[in-house]
Amino acid sequence: MADPNITGGRELDAFLQQFSAKFEKNVMRGGLRAGANEFKEEVKANIPVDSGALRRSVRVTTNAKGGRVTASVKIGNKKAWYAQMVEFGTRA
């Protein structure tokens, strides 16, 4: 279990407060992108083919809106428009 007595919290907070909101947003975006890239590799590993447009269409996107930064792993594009059919199947 982690130690509940954290030292240096005020100093860390003061240090972080000196950065601009734009810098903070860019740091968050980079961290989220790095985490999403881990998921991207797992998504690629679960695609049932070894190469092709579907595998190349896996990408990571980030968005910063209203003070909220998000990252997403997206699959599919104009060439691999069938990505959802492969993942979820189709009905006859």
N, CA and C atoms as an extended XYZ file, in Angstrom:
276
Properties=species:S:1:pos:R:3:atomname:S:1:resname:S:1:resid:I:1 pbc="F F F"
N         0.837       -1.174        0.000 N   MET     1
C         0.000        0.000        0.000 CA  MET     1
C         0.887        1.244        0.000 C   MET     1
N         0.436        2.267       -0.695 N   ALA     2
C         1.208        3.504       -0.792 CA  ALA     2
C         1.208        4.242        0.538 C   ALA     2
N         2.269        4.997        0.750 N   ASP     3
C         2.403        5.794        1.963 CA  ASP     3
C         1.414        6.965        1.911 C   ASP     3
N         0.486        7.080        2.878 N   PRO     4
C        -0.503        8.161        2.825 CA  PRO     4
C         0.080        9.532        3.150 C   PRO     4
N         1.285        9.587        3.686 N   ASN     5
C         1.916       10.857        4.038 CA  ASN     5
C         2.802       11.318        2.893 C   ASN     5
N         2.259       12.190        2.081 N   ILE     6
C         2.994       12.696        0.920 CA  ILE     6
C         3.719       13.972        1.336 C   ILE     6
N         4.995       14.033        1.009 N   THR     7
C         5.765       15.234        1.330 CA  THR     7
C         6.067       16.000        0.051 C   THR     7
N         6.148       17.315        0.163 N   GLY     8
C         6.493       18.138       -0.988 CA  GLY     8
C         5.319       18.514       -1.859 C   GLY     8
N         4.108       18.269       -1.405 N   GLY     9
C         2.926       18.569       -2.205 CA  GLY     9
C         2.773       20.052       -2.489 C   GLY     9
N         2.998       20.883       -1.508 N   ARG    10
C         2.869       22.336       -1.708 CA  ARG    10
C         3.923       22.848       -2.678 C   ARG    10
N         5.140       22.338       -2.551 N   GLU    11
C         6.214       22.758       -3.448 CA  GLU    11
C         5.912       22.322       -4.889 C   GLU    11
N         5.398       21.106       -5.036 N   LEU    12
C         5.053       20.617       -6.363 CA  LEU    12
C         3.931       21.455       -6.959 C   LEU    12
N         2.923       21.764       -6.167 N   ASP    13
C         1.819       22.586       -6.647 CA  ASP    13
C         2.312       23.972       -7.063 C   ASP    13
N         3.170       24.578       -6.282 N   ALA    14
C         3.716       25.893       -6.626 CA  ALA    14
C         4.527       25.825       -7.921 C   ALA    14
N         5.274       24.751       -8.087 N   PHE    15
C         6.063       24.569       -9.304 CA  PHE    15
C         5.160       24.448      -10.525 C   PHE    15
N         4.091       23.664      -10.405 N   LEU    16
C         3.183       23.446      -11.531 CA  LEU    16
C         2.369       24.692      -11.869 C   LEU    16
N         2.092       25.538      -10.874 N   GLN    17
C         1.306       26.737      -11.109 CA  GLN    17
C         2.040       27.774      -11.953 C   GLN    17
N         3.347       27.679      -12.059 N   GLN    18
C         4.099       28.658      -12.836 CA  GLN    18
C         3.996       28.422      -14.338 C   GLN    18
N         3.493       27.279      -14.761 N   PHE    19
C         3.368       26.984      -16.181 CA  PHE    19
C         2.050       27.528      -16.717 C   PHE    19
N         2.041       27.858      -17.984 N   SER    20
C         0.834       28.377      -18.611 CA  SER    20
C        -0.144       27.241      -18.888 C   SER    20
N        -1.389       27.610      -19.123 N   ALA    21
C        -2.424       26.618      -19.417 CA  ALA    21
C        -2.123       25.902      -20.730 C   ALA    21
N        -1.550       26.621      -21.693 N   LYS    22
C        -1.207       26.006      -22.979 CA  LYS    22
C        -0.149       24.925      -22.796 C   LYS    22
N         0.863       25.212      -21.989 N   PHE    23
C         1.902       24.226      -21.718 CA  PHE    23
C         1.304       23.009      -21.010 C   PHE    23
N         0.440       23.255      -20.034 N   GLU    24
C        -0.203       22.162      -19.301 CA  GLU    24
C        -1.026       21.289      -20.244 C   GLU    24
N        -1.746       21.937      -21.171 N   LYS    25
C        -2.563       21.191      -22.127 CA  LYS    25
C        -1.686       20.339      -23.033 C   LYS    25
N        -0.550       20.884      -23.468 N   ASN    26
C         0.355       20.129      -24.334 CA  ASN    26
C         0.987       18.954      -23.610 C   ASN    26
N         1.304       19.117      -22.331 N   VAL    27
C         1.859       18.011      -21.550 CA  VAL    27
C         0.818       16.910      -21.399 C   VAL    27
N        -0.412       17.305      -21.079 N   MET    28
C        -1.487       16.316      -20.939 CA  MET    28
C        -1.741       15.597      -22.257 C   MET    28
N        -1.734       16.350      -23.349 N   ARG    29
C        -1.975       15.747      -24.661 CA  ARG    29
C        -0.891       14.727      -24.989 C   ARG    29
N         0.361       15.069      -24.704 N   GLY    30
C         1.456       14.138      -24.969 CA  GLY    30
C         1.362       12.880      -24.124 C   GLY    30
N         0.999       13.038      -22.864 N   GLY    31
C         0.852       11.880      -21.991 CA  GLY    31
C        -0.300       10.985      -22.415 C   GLY    31
N        -1.422       11.592      -22.765 N   LEU    32
C        -2.562       10.797      -23.224 CA  LEU    32
C        -2.257       10.098      -24.543 C   LEU    32
N        -1.552       10.789      -25.438 N   ARG    33
C        -1.187       10.170      -26.718 CA  ARG    33
C        -0.271        8.962      -26.497 C   ARG    33
N         0.680        9.088      -25.577 N   ALA    34
C         1.577        7.968      -25.287 CA  ALA    34
C         0.797        6.772      -24.736 C   ALA    34
N        -0.148        7.035      -23.850 N   GLY    35
C        -0.976        5.955      -23.320 CA  GLY    35
C        -1.857        5.332      -24.381 C   GLY    35
N        -2.440        6.163      -25.245 N   ALA    36
C        -3.308        5.654      -26.311 CA  ALA    36
C        -2.520        4.839      -27.325 C   ALA    36
N        -1.244        5.181      -27.528 N   ASN    37
C        -0.418        4.400      -28.461 CA  ASN    37
C        -0.214        2.972      -27.968 C   ASN    37
N        -0.224        2.773      -26.647 N   GLU    38
C        -0.146        1.410      -26.110 CA  GLU    38
C        -1.389        0.625      -26.507 C   GLU    38
N        -2.553        1.263      -26.417 N   PHE    39
C        -3.793        0.616      -26.838 CA  PHE    39
C        -3.804        0.387      -28.344 C   PHE    39
N        -3.238        1.312      -29.094 N   LYS    40
C        -3.189        1.186      -30.549 CA  LYS    40
C        -2.464       -0.092      -30.956 C   LYS    40
N        -1.344       -0.375      -30.305 N   GLU    41
C        -0.601       -1.591      -30.630 CA  GLU    41
C        -1.423       -2.842      -30.304 C   GLU    41
N        -2.173       -2.803      -29.214 N   GLU    42
C        -3.016       -3.947      -28.858 CA  GLU    42
C        -4.157       -4.109      -29.858 C   GLU    42
N        -4.728       -3.006      -30.303 N   VAL    43
C        -5.791       -3.058      -31.308 CA  VAL    43
C        -5.254       -3.664      -32.593 C   VAL    43
N        -4.075       -3.230      -33.026 N   LYS    44
C        -3.476       -3.789      -34.238 CA  LYS    44
C        -3.224       -5.289      -34.095 C   LYS    44
N        -2.820       -5.710      -32.903 N   ALA    45
C        -2.551       -7.136      -32.680 CA  ALA    45
C        -3.821       -7.968      -32.760 C   ALA    45
N        -4.971       -7.370      -32.469 N   ASN    46
C        -6.240       -8.103      -32.489 CA  ASN    46
C        -6.943       -8.080      -33.840 C   ASN    46
N        -6.390       -7.387      -34.830 N   ILE    47
C        -6.982       -7.380      -36.165 CA  ILE    47
C        -6.676       -8.725      -36.809 C   ILE    47
N        -7.695       -9.384      -37.384 N   PRO    48
C        -7.513      -10.763      -37.857 CA  PRO    48
C        -6.687      -10.931      -39.127 C   PRO    48
N        -6.132       -9.863      -39.681 N   VAL    49
C        -5.268       -9.984      -40.857 CA  VAL    49
C        -3.887       -9.433      -40.509 C   VAL    49
N        -2.864       -9.869      -41.240 N   ASP    50
C        -1.502       -9.468      -40.930 CA  ASP    50
C        -1.088       -8.149      -41.574 C   ASP    50
N        -1.762       -7.741      -42.631 N   SER    51
C        -1.414       -6.482      -43.294 CA  SER    51
C        -2.656       -5.956      -44.001 C   SER    51
N        -2.522       -4.803      -44.608 N   GLY    52
C        -3.627       -4.279      -45.389 CA  GLY    52
C        -4.138       -2.947      -44.879 C   GLY    52
N        -5.187       -2.470      -45.562 N   ALA    53
C        -5.749       -1.147      -45.281 CA  ALA    53
C        -6.328       -1.058      -43.877 C   ALA    53
N        -6.931       -2.130      -43.394 N   LEU    54
C        -7.537       -2.086      -42.065 CA  LEU    54
C        -6.479       -1.882      -40.984 C   LEU    54
N        -5.395       -2.595      -41.072 N   ARG    55
C        -4.312       -2.459      -40.090 CA  ARG    55
C        -3.670       -1.068      -40.170 C   ARG    55
N        -3.521       -0.545      -41.383 N   ARG    56
C        -2.926        0.786      -41.545 CA  ARG    56
C        -3.865        1.910      -41.103 C   ARG    56
N        -5.161        1.629      -40.984 N   SER    57
C        -6.122        2.677      -40.644 CA  SER    57
C        -6.210        2.965      -39.146 C   SER    57
N        -5.542        2.179      -38.304 N   VAL    58
C        -5.577        2.404      -36.857 CA  VAL    58
C        -4.747        3.646      -36.543 C   VAL    58
N        -5.363        4.594      -35.816 N   ARG    59
C        -4.669        5.846      -35.517 CA  ARG    59
C        -5.109        6.387      -34.162 C   ARG    59
N        -4.289        7.263      -33.618 N   VAL    60
C        -4.573        7.924      -32.340 CA  VAL    60
C        -4.870        9.385      -32.621 C   VAL    60
N        -5.939        9.893      -32.043 N   THR    61
C        -6.268       11.312      -32.165 CA  THR    61
C        -6.374       11.915      -30.772 C   THR    61
N        -6.083       13.204      -30.671 N   THR    62
C        -6.251       13.924      -29.414 CA  THR    62
C        -7.098       15.161      -29.671 C   THR    62
N        -7.774       15.615      -28.630 N   ASN    63
C        -8.613       16.791      -28.731 CA  ASN    63
C        -8.545       17.553      -27.415 C   ASN    63
N        -8.459       18.864      -27.499 N   ALA    64
C        -8.459       19.705      -26.311 CA  ALA    64
C        -9.554       20.744      -26.495 C   ALA    64
N       -10.579       20.652      -25.667 N   LYS    65
C       -11.708       21.557      -25.808 CA  LYS    65
C       -12.238       21.910      -24.432 C   LYS    65
N       -12.345       23.177      -24.163 N   GLY    66
C       -12.915       23.623      -22.897 CA  GLY    66
C       -12.136       23.179      -21.671 C   GLY    66
N       -10.824       23.119      -21.770 N   GLY    67
C       -10.015       22.703      -20.635 CA  GLY    67
C        -9.971       21.204      -20.422 C   GLY    67
N       -10.553       20.442      -21.327 N   ARG    68
C       -10.573       18.982      -21.219 CA  ARG    68
C        -9.788       18.397      -22.393 C   ARG    68
N        -8.833       17.534      -22.091 N   VAL    69
C        -8.003       16.910      -23.122 CA  VAL    69
C        -8.367       15.433      -23.189 C   VAL    69
N        -8.630       14.940      -24.412 N   THR    70
C        -8.977       13.537      -24.593 CA  THR    70
C        -8.114       12.924      -25.682 C   THR    70
N        -7.972       11.609      -25.636 N   ALA    71
C        -7.278       10.857      -26.672 CA  ALA    71
C        -8.150        9.672      -27.056 C   ALA    71
N        -8.161        9.339      -28.345 N   SER    72
C        -8.980        8.239      -28.844 CA  SER    72
C        -8.174        7.379      -29.803 C   SER    72
N        -8.489        6.101      -29.825 N   VAL    73
C        -7.941        5.193      -30.826 CA  VAL    73
C        -9.058        4.949      -31.823 C   VAL    73
N        -8.810        5.282      -33.078 N   LYS    74
C        -9.837        5.160      -34.112 CA  LYS    74
C        -9.386        4.166      -35.163 C   LYS    74
N       -10.361        3.485      -35.731 N   ILE    75
C       -10.091        2.490      -36.766 CA  ILE    75
C       -10.994        2.796      -37.949 C   ILE    75
N       -10.431        2.704      -39.148 N   GLY    76
C       -11.211        2.908      -40.355 CA  GLY    76
C       -10.902        4.234      -41.011 C   GLY    76
N       -11.059        4.256      -42.316 N   ASN    77
C       -10.910        5.458      -43.127 CA  ASN    77
C       -11.630        5.205      -44.439 C   ASN    77
N       -11.366        5.984      -45.472 N   LYS    78
C       -12.070        5.800      -46.751 CA  LYS    78
C       -11.761        4.455      -47.394 C   LYS    78
N       -10.538        3.962      -47.211 N   LYS    79
C       -10.177        2.665      -47.797 CA  LYS    79
C       -10.630        1.502      -46.916 C   LYS    79
N       -10.633        1.685      -45.620 N   ALA    80
C       -11.024        0.618      -44.684 CA  ALA    80
C       -12.344        0.989      -44.017 C   ALA    80
N       -13.363        1.257      -44.820 N   TRP    81
C       -14.667        1.668      -44.323 CA  TRP    81
C       -15.411        0.530      -43.621 C   TRP    81
N       -14.934       -0.670      -43.764 N   TYR    82
C       -15.597       -1.867      -43.244 CA  TYR    82
C       -15.103       -2.265      -41.850 C   TYR    82
N       -14.371       -1.396      -41.167 N   ALA    83
C       -13.750       -1.735      -39.884 CA  ALA    83
C       -14.779       -2.206      -38.853 C   ALA    83
N       -15.914       -1.520      -38.750 N   GLN    84
C       -16.923       -1.925      -37.765 CA  GLN    84
C       -17.540       -3.268      -38.107 C   GLN    84
N       -17.630       -3.592      -39.385 N   MET    85
C       -18.184       -4.885      -39.785 CA  MET    85
C       -17.258       -6.017      -39.348 C   MET    85
N       -15.955       -5.795      -39.444 N   VAL    86
C       -14.996       -6.810      -39.012 CA  VAL    86
C       -15.063       -6.979      -37.504 C   VAL    86
N       -15.169       -5.873      -36.780 N   GLU    87
C       -15.160       -5.955      -35.324 CA  GLU    87
C       -16.466       -6.531      -34.754 C   GLU    87
N       -17.586       -6.057      -35.243 N   PHE    88
C       -18.866       -6.448      -34.650 CA  PHE    88
C       -19.617       -7.506      -35.442 C   PHE    88
N       -19.200       -7.797      -36.669 N   GLY    89
C       -19.875       -8.784      -37.482 CA  GLY    89
C       -21.043       -8.162      -38.234 C   GLY    89
N       -21.661       -8.990      -39.073 N   THR    90
C       -22.818       -8.548      -39.834 CA  THR    90
C       -23.916       -9.592      -39.713 C   THR    90
N       -25.098       -9.171      -40.037 N   ARG    91
C       -26.236      -10.088      -39.996 CA  ARG    91
C       -26.661      -10.374      -41.425 C   ARG    91
N       -26.976      -11.618      -41.716 N   ALA    92
C       -27.383      -12.021      -43.068 CA  ALA    92
C       -28.735      -11.442      -43.409 C   ALA    92
